[in-house]
């Protein structure tokens, strides 16, 4: 899985449209192997991002859980701690 794509489900506050769109863009970049598509592929690339974003939004809206929502600040602190241990910073 691409490291730049973060979990978006079950957070308080919920994921924003911008976060979902950014994840969709990262996903399309990853599977296409291109960060900026060539001119002939630009429309297909942007259509794919829009479709993946719409699918992700639908998925997030339909998922259910009994777990308490996670706190973004706590999760970010945990991620920083893991990165410090992993990279020694």
C-alpha positions in Angstrom: 0.0 0.0 0.0 1.2 3.5 -0.7 2.5 5.1 2.4 1.0 8.5 1.5 -2.5 7.1 1.6 -3.8 7.4 5.2 -6.7 5.6 6.8 -9.7 7.9 6.6 -12.5 5.9 8.3 -13.7 6.3 11.9 -12.1 9.6 12.8 -13.6 12.5 14.6 -14.1 14.9 12.8 -14.8 12.7 9.7 -12.5 12.9 6.7 -12.9 15.9 4.5 -13.6 15.9 0.8 -10.0 17.3 0.3 -8.5 14.4 2.2 -10.5 11.9 0.2 -9.5 13.6 -3.1 -5.9 13.6 -2.0 -6.0 9.9 -1.3 -7.7 9.3 -4.7 -5.0 11.3 -6.4 -2.2 9.3 -4.7 -3.9 6.0 -5.6 -4.2 7.0 -9.3 -0.6 8.2 -9.3 0.6 5.0 -7.8 -1.2 2.6 -10.2 -0.5 4.7 -13.3 3.1 5.2 -12.4 2.9 8.9 -13.2 2.7 11.9 -11.0 1.8 14.2 -13.9 0.2 12.5 -17.0 1.1 13.3 -20.5 -1.3 15.6 -22.4 -3.0 12.7 -24.3 -3.6 10.9 -20.9 -4.6 14.0 -18.9 -8.3 13.6 -19.3 -8.3 9.8 -18.4 -6.1 10.6 -15.4 -8.4 13.3 -14.0 -11.5 11.1 -14.7 -9.9 8.2 -12.8 -9.2 10.5 -9.9 -12.8 11.7 -9.8 -14.1 8.1 -10.0 -11.8 6.8 -7.3 -12.7 9.8 -5.1 -16.5 9.2 -5.6 -16.0 5.5 -4.8 -14.0 6.3 -1.7 -16.7 8.7 -0.5 -19.4 6.2 -1.0 -17.4 3.6 0.8 -16.7 5.8 3.8 -20.4 6.8 4.0 -21.5 3.2 4.0 -19.1 1.7 6.5 -20.3 1.1 10.0 -18.4 0.3 13.2 -19.1 -0.1 16.9 -15.6 1.2 17.8 -15.3 4.7 19.2 -14.0 7.3 16.7 -10.3 7.8 16.7 -8.7 11.1 17.6 -6.6 12.6 14.8 -4.1 14.3 17.1 -3.5 11.0 19.0 -3.0 9.0 15.8 -0.6 11.7 14.4 1.5 11.6 17.6 1.7 7.8 17.3 2.7 8.0 13.7 5.5 10.5 14.6 6.7 8.2 17.4 6.8 5.2 15.0 8.7 7.3 12.4 11.2 8.5 15.1 11.8 4.9 16.1 12.1 3.7 12.5 14.3 6.4 11.2 16.1 7.4 14.4 15.1 11.1 14.4 
